[in-house]
Amino acid sequence: MLTDVPRTRSPGIRRLSVAGAWHHLRADSLYRNSAYLLLNLGLSAVAGFVCTLICTRWYSPTEFGYATAMFSSLGLAVSAGNLGLVRTVARFLGRSGTRSRDITTYLLLISAGSTVTGIAVGSSLSGAGIARVTPAVIAVFVVAVVITSVKSVVDGAFVAVRTASGTLLSNLTFSVIRIALAAALAGTGYLVIFGTSLVAVIVALAVSLVLLVTRIGIRLPARPSLAAMRGRWSFALGSYTSDLIGGLPTSIVPLIVVGQLGPVVGALWFTVIQVIGFMLTVSSSINQAMFAEMSNAEHGMRQFVKKALLSMYALLLPLTAVVVIFARPIMSIFSPSYVAAADVLRLMAIFALIGVTNYISGSIIAWHRKTFYLTAVNAVNAVVTIAYCYFVATDLTGVAVGWIWGEVTNALLFVGGCLYFHQRAQRRPRTDVR
């Protein structure tokens, strides 16, 4: 008769288990590309954090405030000129058989669009309360808009083909150059802060193009053709209007703050947003990887969403706790005068958790191609946020409250729409939504 023998786990079995788990994580393209994207965005966030630290300590709050208005204007012009092509690349390039032609076409289209919007926004910089705007400044601004827009398409190509590691060297180059120049030229004015980023993004774009050719096999330049957009214009234009309207609070609110509350308050707001942006790199990177996986897979969307959701909160919750507890020390790192924004940082960090649901539900709605609904929701969010900040907010806390109202409105409409569209799709015969 056999007797039961207590089983113990040998060190060898434990090592195999750990090795198996590590192999599974590396083999899972969602986790792998999420990790690379998190590393890329985290690197950019750290670089932005360090540059902000340099600016707050070695530049006057007034000069830094003007620089934040320049960067906000840059974001507005880039959003207005991308024609929805960044999201189109992520959605369709992975399954395309003519990648070289497609990328060339996308680059030409976005260069044309960003040139027009760069000139339009650049010509109105002085109206945004920015000092010392000359024709030369406008010209530099237009170049920055075009280069930044082109790089966003190239980076989107790496995400689309699920080799997000390709952007790591590019972002590392950008970060090192940006930090080095900001430190070397410290204290010389807001135009220098903006110019250092432009030089860094030019070099980073060159690195990205080399990697695009050598790692993915893209031939540049290839013969462009509007056939690359056949059947994709509705998605691109729908994504364009949705993303443009959705990005208005990020671009317009800093301009409102600088214009109505002054460049010093604008510097405080920008610093808070930098910290929150650093936190949200977790959600953004995992969400990009999830969208690429959903776009390339035939089935299993629920599995991707579940893994992405758990991963986001597992990483974001501890970060939120750290920011809430150590808000004052974090803000004091920039400068003692920036501690005044510590309570606003705590408030924004807590409500940043809503951003997880917005990322996930927004991607699901985009996957179902309900871009009109995305646009409508983003329009409501923009109206709520911008109207509150412009008409109601009288200080930094008021600006934060307006931002939070917009995020809450967004979450309610996004989650509700996500559930509705997904359930409706489940009730009818499956067709290819691509």
NUTORZA-321021 format. One record per residue: residue in three letters; z, x, y of N, C-alpha, C in turn. Coordinates in steps of 0.1 Angstrom, whole numbers, plus 5000, padded with zeros to 4 digits. Each point is the difference from the previous one (the first is absolute). Example, Ala and Ser with C-alpha at 12.3 -4.5 7.8 and 13.67 -1.06 7.14 Angstrom:
# residues 2
ALA507851324943500049915012500050095012;SER499349965011500050095011500849925011;
***
This chain:
# residues 434
MET500050094988500049915012500050095012;LEU499149975009499950085012501149955010;THR500650095007500949965010499450035014;ASP500549925010499550025013500550135006;VAL499250085006500450135006499849985015;PRO501050035008499849995014499050095005;ARG499149955009498950085004500350065014;THR499750135001500150065013498750055005;ARG499850015013498750045005500150155002;SER499150074994500050155001499350045013;PRO500450125005499450055013498450004999;GLY499550024988498550004999499449875003;ILE500749894994499549875002500149965015;ARG501050055007500249965014498950075008;ARG499750124996499050075008498649934998;LEU499849964987498749934998500049875008;SER501149935001500049885008499750025014;VAL500750105006499750035014498550055002;ALA499650084990498650045001499049884999;GLY500449914991499149884999500049925012;ALA501249985007500049925012499250075011;TRP500150135001499350085010498549984997;HIS499650014988498549994996499649865004;HIS500849904997499649865004499849985015;LEU500950065008499949995014498750075005;ARG499750114994498850075004498749934996;ALA500149944988498849934995499849875007;ASP501049945006499949875007499450025014;SER498749965002499450035012500649945012;LEU500749884998500749945012501150095004;TYR500950044991501150095003499550135006;ARG499050064993499550135004499450005014;ASN499249905003499449995014501049965010;SER501049914996501049975009500850125004;ALA500350094990500750125003499250095010;TYR498750014998499250095008500049945014;LEU499849865001499949945013501350015007;LEU501149984993501450015006500250155005;LEU499550094992500150145005499250035012;ASN498849945000499150025012500649935012;LEU500349874999500649935011501350055004;GLY500850044990501350065003499950135008;LEU499050084996499750125008499649975014;SER499149905002499649965013501249955008;ALA500949924994501249955006500950115004;VAL500250104992500950115003499450085012;ALA498750024999499450075011500149925013;GLY499849875000500249925012501450005004;PHE501050004991501450015003500350135007;VAL499550114995500350135006499350015014;CYS498849955001499350015013500849915010;THR500449894996500949915009501250085004;LEU500650074990501250085004499750115010;ILE498950064998499650105010499849945014;CYS499349895000499749935013501249955007;THR500949944992501249955006501050115006;ARG499950124994500950115004499350085011;TRP498750024999499350105009499149945010;TYR499849875000499249935010501049905007;SER499649965012500849905007499849864994;PRO501049915000499749874995498849935006;THR499850035013498849945007498750044994;GLU499950134998498750064994499849954986;PHE501149994993499949964986499749854999;GLY500549925010499749865001498549985003;TYR499550085008498549985003499250044987;ALA500550104993499350044987500049894990;THR501149925000500149894990499049895004;ALA499849985013499049915004498650044996;MET499750135001498750054996499849984985;PHE501050034992499949984985499849854997;SER500749925007499849854997498649965004;SER499550055011498649975004499050054989;LEU500350124995499250064989500049914988;GLY501249954996500049914989499349875002;LEU500049955012499349875004498550034999;ALA499550115005498650035000499550024986;VAL500850074991499650034987499949874992;SER501049915002500049874993498849925004;ALA499750005013498949925005498650054995;GLY499950134997498750064997499850024985;ASN501049974991499850034986499149904993;LEU499749895005499149904994500449964986;GLY501350014997500449974987499650094989;LEU499450125003499550094990501050074992;VAL501250035006501050074993500549924988;ARG500249875001500449914989498849984991;THR498850005005498849984992499850124990;VAL500350125005499950124992501049994988;ALA501249965003501049994990499749894990;ARG499349905005499849884991498850024991;PHE498950075005498850004992499550144996;LEU500450115006499450134997500350044985;GLY501249974995500350054987499149954989;ARG499349895001499149954990498550015004;SER499850075011498650025005499350114993;GLY498749984997499250104994499250085010;THR500249975013499350085010501050045011;ARG501050084996501150035008499550085012;SER499150104998499650095011499349925011;ARG499149914996499349915010501049915007;ASP500949954992501049905006500950075011;ILE500550124996500950075009499250045013;THR498850054999499250045011499849885010;THR499749894994499849875007501249965008;TYR501250004992501249975006500450095012;LEU499850134998500350095011499249985012;LEU498749974999499149985011500449875008;LEU500349894992500449885006501350015007;ILE501050074994501350015007500050095012;SER499150105000499850095011499549925012;ALA499049924997499449925011501049905006;GLY500749934991501049905005501150065007;SER500550114996501250075006499650065013;THR498750045002499650065013500049895010;VAL499549884997500049895009501449965004;THR500949984991501449965003500750115007;GLY499750134996500750115007499750005015;ILE498749985003499650005014500749885007;ALA500049884994500649885006501550025003;VAL500750044989501550025002500350125009;GLY499250114999500350115008499849985015;SER499149915003499749975014501249925006;SER500849944992501149925005501450064999;LEU500050134997501350074998500950005012;SER499450015012500850005012500649865002;GLY499449904995500549865002501249984991;ALA500250094990501249994991501250075005;GLY499950055012501150075006500150154997;ILE498950054995499950144996499650085013;ALA500750115003499750085012498950104997;ARG499350045011499150125000498849984990;VAL499449885001498849984991498850045007;THR499250104995498850045006498949984990;PRO498750025005498949984990500150104989;ALA500550125002500250094989501049954989;VAL501149945005501049944991499349894992;ILE499249915006499349894993499150064990;ALA499350115003499150064990500750054988;VAL501250075002500850054989500549884992;PHE500449895007500549894993498949944990;VAL498849995005498949944992499850094988;VAL500050135001499850094989501149984990;ALA501249985005501249984991499849874992;VAL499549905006499849874993499050024989;VAL498950065003498950024990500550084988;ILE500650125003500450094989501149934992;THR500949935006501149934992499449894992;SER499049935005499449894992499350054988;VAL499250115002499350064989500950054989;LYS501150075004500950054991500749894991;SER500249885007500649894992499149954989;VAL498650005002499149964990500050114989;VAL500050125003500050114990501349994992;ASP501149985006501349994992499949874992;GLY499449905004499949874992499150034988;ALA499150095001499250034988500850064989;PHE500950095003500950064990500849894993;VAL500549915008500849894994499249914991;ALA498749975004499249914993499750064986;VAL499750134999499750064987501250054992;ARG501249965006501350034993500250144998;THR499750085010500350155000500750035014;ALA501149935002500650015013500550145003;SER500150094990500450135002499150085009;GLY498849955002499050075008500450005015;THR500849915004500450005014501250095003;LEU500750054990501250085002499750125008;LEU499050084996499850125008499549975014;SER499349905002499549965013501249965009;ASN500949924995501249965008500950125002;LEU500150094990500850125002499550085012;THR498750025000499350075011500349945013;PHE499849865001500249935012501550025005;SER500949994991501450005004500450145005;VAL499650104993500350145004499550035014;ILE498749975002499350035013500749925011;ARG500249874997500649925011501450055004;ILE500850034990501450055004499950135007;ALA499250094995499950135006499550005015;LEU499049925002499549985014501049935009;ALA500649904995501049935008501250095004;ALA500450084991501150095003499550125010;ALA498850054997499550115008499849965015;LEU499649875002499649965013501049905006;ALA501250014995501149905004500250005015;GLY500249885005500449985014498850005010;THR498850004995498850015009499449875004;GLY500549884996499549885004499549914989;TYR499949875003499649904989498650024995;LEU499150065008498750024995499950114989;VAL500950095001500150114990500549944986;ILE501049905001500549944988498849934993;PHE499249935008498949934994498950094995;GLY499850115007499050104997500350074987;THR501250034998500450074987499749924988;SER500249875001499649914989498550004997;LEU499350005011498550004999499550134993;VAL500550115004499650134993500349994986;ALA501249964997500549994986499149914991;VAL499749885006499249914992498550054998;ILE499550075009498750064998499950104988;VAL501050085000500150104989500249934987;ALA500949905000500349924988498849934995;LEU499249945009498849944995499050094993;ALA499950125006499150104993500550034986;VAL501350014998500650034987499749884991;SER500249885005499749874992498650004995;LEU499050035009498649994997499750104989;VAL500650125001499750104989500649954987;LEU501149945000500649954987499249884995;LEU499549925009499249894996498850054992;VAL499450115004498850054994500350074987;THR501150085000500350094989500849924989;ARG500849915003500849934990499449874995;ILE499449935008499449874996498550014997;GLY499450105006498550024998499249925009;ILE500549965012499349935010499050105006;ARG498749965002499150085007499949955015;LEU500250105009500049975014499150105007;PRO499149955009499749855002499049954990;ALA500249884996499049934991499249905009;ARG499049954994499149905008500849875002;PRO500349965012500849885002499149884998;SER500649894996499349874998501049895002;LEU499549895007500849895001500249924987;ALA499350044990500249944987501450034995;ALA500650115005501450034997501049895004;MET499549915009500949905005499549864994;ARG499150004991499549874995501149934993;GLY500249885003501149924994501450045004;ARG500150095010501350045004500349985015;TRP499049955007500249975014501249905003;SER500049894992501049905002501450064998;PHE500150084989501350064998500450105011;ALA499050085004500350105010500349945013;LEU499349905004500349935013501249925000;GLY500349944988501349924999501150105000;SER499950114993501150105001500150065014;TYR498950025006500050055014500849925009;THR499749875001500749915009501549994996;SER500250004987501449994995500850125004;ASP499550124998500750125003500150035015;LEU498949965007500150025014501149925007;ILE500049874996501049915006501450044994;GLY500150044988501250044994500650125006;GLY499150095005500550125007500349995014;LEU499749895006500249985015501550025004;PRO501049954992501450035005500350155000;THR499550074990500350155000499350075012;SER498949955004499350075011500449945014;ILE500249875000500249945013501550015005;VAL500949994991501450005003500550135008;PRO499650114995500450135007499450005014;LEU498849945002499450005013500849905009;ILE500449894995500949915007501350075004;VAL500650074991501250075002499950105012;VAL499050084999499750105010499749945014;GLY499249894999499649945013501049925006;GLN500949934993501149915006501350075000;LEU500450084990501350055000500150155003;GLY498850065001499950145004499850104989;PRO499550125003499750104989501250054993;VAL501250005006501250044993500349914988;VAL500049875003500349904990498950004989;GLY498750035005498950024991500350114990;ALA500650115005500350114991501049964990;LEU501049935004501049954990499449914990;TRP499249915004499449914990499150074990;PHE499250105005499150084992500950084989;THR501150055004500850074991500649924989;VAL500449885004500549904990498949974990;ILE498849975005498949964991499650124991;GLN500250125005499750124992500950004987;VAL501349975003501050004988499649894991;ILE499749885005499749894992498750034992;GLY499150065007498750034993500250104989;PHE500950095002500450104989500549924988;MET500949905002500549924989498949934993;LEU499049945008499049914994498950084993;THR500050135001499050074993500149974985;VAL501249974995500249974986499149884997;SER500249895007499349884998498550015001;SER499650075011498650015003499350084989;SER500550114995499450084990499849934987;ILE501149934996500049934987499049885001;ASN500049945012499149885002498550044999;GLN499750125006498650054999499650024986;ALA500950074992499650034987499949874992;MET500949905002499949874993498749935003;PHE499650005013498749935003498850074993;ALA500050135000498950074993500049974985;GLU501249994994500149974986499549854997;MET500449915008499649864999498549995002;SER499450085009498649995002499150064989;ASN500650094992499350064989500249944987;ALA501149924999500449944987499449864998;GLU499849964988499549874997501149905000;HIS501150044994501249914999501350075003;GLY501149934999501350065001500550025014;MET499649915009500450025014501649985001;ARG500549914992501549985000500750124996;GLN499550084991500750124996500050105011;PHE498850025007500050095011501049965011;VAL500049875003500949955011501450034996;LYS500449974988501450024996500450145001;LYS499250094995500350145001500150055014;ALA499049965009500150045014501249945007;LEU500349884997501249945007501350074996;LEU500250024987501250074996500150155005;SER498850065001500050145005500350005015;MET499549915007500250005015501549985003;TYR500649904994501449975003500950114994;ALA499750064989500850104994500150125010;LEU498950035007500050115009500549965014;LEU499649885004500349965014501449965003;LEU500749944990501449965002500950115003;PRO500050114993500950115004499650065013;LEU498750015004499750055013500549915011;THR500049874998500549905010501550025002;ALA500750024989501550025001500350135008;VAL499250104997500350135007499749985015;VAL498949935004499749995014501049915007;VAL500549894994501049915006501350085002;ILE500450074990501350075001500050125010;PHE498950075000499950125008499149995012;ALA499949885005499049975011500350095012;ARG501350015004500350095012499750144998;PRO500450064989499750144997498550025000;ILE499249914994498650014999499450015014;MET500449905008499450005014500550125008;SER501250054998500450125007499350124997;ILE499350004988499250124997498950025010;PHE499449895005499050015010500550055014;SER501149935004500650045013501249915002;PRO501150055006501249925002499649865007;SER499150015009499749875008499349904991;TYR499550044988499349904991500949934991;VAL501350035001501049934992500149865005;ALA499649975012500149875006499249904992;ALA499050054992499249914991500549994986;ALA501250044997500550004986500149864995;ASP500649915008500249864995498649934997;VAL499050035009498749954998499450054987;LEU500350134997499550064988500649934988;ARG501349975000500649934989499449874997;LEU499849925011499449874999498650014994;MET499250095005498650014995500050054986;ALA500950084996500050054986500349894990;ILE501049915003500349894991498949914998;PHE499349965011498949914999498750074996;ALA500050134999498850074994499949964985;LEU501049964994500049964986499049884998;ILE499849925010499049895000498650064998;GLY499850125005498750064999499550024986;VAL500950014990499650014986499249874996;THR500649895003499349874996498749995008;ASN500050045012498749995008498950094994;TYR500450124996499050094994499449934987;ILE500949964991499649954987499249875001;SER500649915007499349875001498750015008;GLY499950095010498850015008498950064991;SER500350104991499050064991499549894990;ILE500949924995499649904991499049905006;ILE500349965012499249915008498650065002;ALA500050135004498850085002499250014987;TRP500750024989499350014987499349874996;HIS500649885004499349874998499049975011;ARG499750105009499049995011500349895009;LYS501349975003500349895010500350075013;THR498950075005500250075012500249915013;PHE499449884999500249915012501549975001;TYR500749974989501449975000500850135005;LEU499650114995500750135005499850015015;THR498949975005499750015014500949905008;ALA500149884995500749895007501550045000;VAL500550054989501550044999500250115010;ASN499150105000500250125009499949965014;ALA499249905003499949955014501349935004;VAL500649924991501349945003501150115003;ASN500050104991500950115002499850075013;ALA498850035004499750075012500449915012;VAL499849885000500349915011501649995002;VAL500749984988501450005001500650135005;THR499650114995500650135004499650035014;ILE498850005003499550045014500649915011;ALA499949874997500549905010501550025003;TYR500850024989501450025002500350135007;CYS499350114997500350125007499550005014;TYR499049935003499449995014500849915009;PHE500449884994500649905009501549994999;VAL500550044989501549984998500850135000;ALA499550104994500850134998500250075014;THR501250035002500450075013500650144997;ASP500150044987500550134997499550034986;LEU500550124995499550054987500449904988;THR501249955001500549904990499149884999;GLY499649955012499149895001498750024993;VAL499450125002498850044994500150004985;ALA501150054995500350014985500149854995;VAL500649915007500149864995498749945000;GLY499150025010498749954999499250054988;TRP500250134997499350064989500549934987;ILE501349984999500549944988499649864998;TRP499949925011499549864999498650004994;GLY499250105004498650004995500050044986;GLU500850094995500150044986500449884991;VAL501049935005500649894992498949894999;THR499349975011498949904999498950054991;ASN499750125000499050064991500449984986;ALA501250034997500550004986499949864994;LEU500549905008499949864996498649954997;LEU499150035009498649964998499350084989;PHE500350134999499350084990500549964986;VAL501349994998500549974986499549864996;GLY500149905010499549874997498649994996;GLY499150075008498650004997499750084987;CYS500750104998499850084987500349914988;LEU501149935000500349914988498949894999;TYR499649955011499149894999498650044995;PHE499550115005498750054996500050054986;HIS501150064996500050054986500149894990;GLN500949905003500149884991498749934999;ARG499349985011498849935000498950074992;ALA500050145001499150074992500349994985;GLN501349994996500349994986499649864994;ARG499849905009499749874994498549984998;ARG499250095005498649984998499450124991;PRO498849984994499550104991499850135008;ARG500350114994500050135006498550055003;THR499850045013498750065003500350135006;ASP499050085001500250145006500249985015;VAL501250045004500349985015499550125008;ARG499550104993499550115008498749975007;
***
